[in-house]
């Protein structure tokens, strides 16, 4: 029996999307990105839902891009495809809630950040670990991190590459609530009830207002930065970083 890698749940007044690759720590591969995108497209026009919950099966929320497929993503399915998916999450017409257990790393952290509300288990770890494998966060995703935690928090997270504990993530505004792991589902249910008890047209209008207010906040020319990021992704260090990660060893950096 073929395992469904994305589980779609429809409830009375909300929907849920569950990343279902627990054996790969719910890493985002090409197929999962495509199915996620299709599911969001199907749900966008559903007027019966007032909230969307995004979560991961097993012990991890999402460990980011599946580095076994990173070469495929440099081709037709490059990181821009992931950016489009994240933008679709951000533009989803009703409030979105990320239920974070275990690790939310790199693209997994960005997935959480593009949700409106983030609830984390006390054992969760959140981080942007791309520098460890010789990669770089694209401009728009760096902007989202700064929008959430400010320049100081972003510098800490990006320069160190170290995941932060859930309590620290709450202190810097990365998550809205931290609960014991066994209480994560009930905490998310509480958020759903608070949100879905409000007028559906109001919720959609408020979501649109918030997005519009922030839309021009970080406008800047960034073609040169996009080119710099492309060069980093194509570098020998990037190839070495991915190889070292998969081989479970320390990378040897050559700055080329």
Residue pairs with C-beta under 8 A, 6 or more apart in sequence:
3 20
4 20
5 19
5 20
5 21
5 31
5 32
5 35
6 17
6 18
6 19
6 20
6 32
6 35
6 36
6 39
7 16
7 17
7 18
7 20
7 57
8 15
8 16
8 17
8 39
8 42
8 43
9 15
9 16
9 17
9 18
10 49
13 48
13 49
13 50
13 51
13 196
14 49
14 50
14 51
14 52
14 53
14 192
14 196
15 43
15 46
15 49
15 51
15 52
15 53
16 52
16 53
16 54
16 55
17 36
17 39
17 40
17 52
17 53
17 54
17 55
18 54
18 55
18 56
18 57
19 26
19 28
19 32
19 36
19 54
19 55
19 56
19 57
19 61
19 62
20 26
20 57
21 27
21 29
21 32
21 57
22 56
22 57
22 58
22 59
22 60
23 58
24 63
24 66
25 58
25 60
25 62
25 63
25 102
25 103
26 56
26 57
26 58
26 60
26 61
26 62
26 63
26 108
27 62
27 63
27 64
27 65
27 66
27 67
28 36
28 62
28 64
28 65
28 66
28 82
28 107
28 108
28 111
29 65
29 66
29 68
29 69
30 69
30 72
30 73
30 77
33 77
33 81
33 82
33 85
36 85
37 84
37 85
37 88
40 85
40 88
40 89
40 92
41 88
43 49
43 52
43 92
44 92
44 93
47 200
49 94
50 94
50 95
50 195
50 196
50 198
50 200
50 203
51 94
51 95
51 96
51 97
51 191
51 192
51 195
51 196
52 92
52 94
52 95
52 96
52 97
53 96
53 97
53 98
53 99
53 188
53 192
54 89
54 96
54 97
54 98
54 99
54 111
54 112
54 115
55 61
55 98
55 99
55 100
55 101
55 188
56 62
56 101
56 102
56 108
58 102
59 101
59 102
60 101
60 102
60 103
60 108
61 98
61 99
61 100
61 101
61 102
61 103
61 104
61 108
61 111
61 112
61 124
62 103
62 104
62 105
62 107
62 108
62 111
62 112
63 103
63 105
63 106
63 108
64 105
64 106
64 107
64 108
64 109
64 129
65 73
65 79
65 82
65 106
65 107
67 133
67 242
67 245
67 246
68 246
70 242
73 79
73 81
73 82
74 233
74 234
79 138
79 233
80 138
82 107
82 110
83 138
83 140
83 141
86 110
86 111
86 114
86 141
86 144
87 114
87 140
89 96
89 111
89 114
89 115
90 114
90 144
90 211
91 211
92 207
93 204
93 207
93 208
94 200
94 203
94 204
94 207
95 116
95 117
95 195
95 203
95 207
96 114
96 115
96 116
96 117
97 115
97 116
97 117
97 118
97 119
97 188
97 191
97 192
97 195
98 104
98 111
98 112
98 115
98 117
98 118
98 119
99 119
99 184
99 185
99 188
100 112
100 118
100 119
100 120
100 121
100 124
100 126
100 166
100 175
101 120
101 121
101 123
101 124
101 181
101 184
102 121
102 123
102 124
102 125
103 124
103 125
103 126
103 127
103 163
104 111
104 112
104 120
104 124
104 125
104 126
104 127
105 125
105 126
105 127
105 128
105 129
105 163
106 127
106 128
106 129
106 130
109 126
109 127
109 128
110 128
110 137
110 141
110 144
110 145
112 118
112 126
112 175
113 144
113 145
113 148
113 174
114 144
116 207
116 210
117 176
117 191
118 174
118 175
118 176
118 177
119 175
119 176
119 177
119 178
119 179
119 184
119 187
119 188
119 191
120 126
120 166
120 169
120 170
120 175
120 177
120 178
120 179
120 184
121 166
121 178
121 179
121 180
121 181
121 184
122 166
122 167
122 178
122 179
122 180
122 181
123 166
123 181
124 165
124 166
124 169
124 175
124 178
125 163
125 164
125 165
125 166
126 163
126 164
126 166
126 169
126 174
126 175
127 157
127 161
127 162
127 163
127 164
128 137
128 145
128 157
128 158
128 161
129 161
129 162
129 163
130 136
130 137
130 158
130 161
131 158
131 159
131 161
132 161
132 241
132 245
132 251
133 238
133 241
133 242
133 244
133 245
133 251
134 232
134 235
134 237
134 238
134 239
134 240
134 241
134 242
134 251
134 253
135 232
135 233
135 238
135 241
136 228
136 229
136 232
136 233
137 145
137 158
138 226
138 229
139 222
139 225
139 226
139 229
142 154
142 158
143 218
145 153
145 154
145 157
145 158
146 154
146 218
147 214
147 217
147 218
148 173
148 174
149 157
149 172
149 173
149 174
150 172
150 173
153 172
153 173
153 174
156 164
157 164
164 172
164 174
166 175
166 178
167 178
169 175
169 178
170 176
170 177
170 178
177 187
177 191
179 187
195 203
232 238
235 256
236 254
236 256
237 251
237 253
237 254
237 255
237 256
240 251
240 252
240 253
240 254
241 251
243 251
244 250
244 251
244 252
245 251
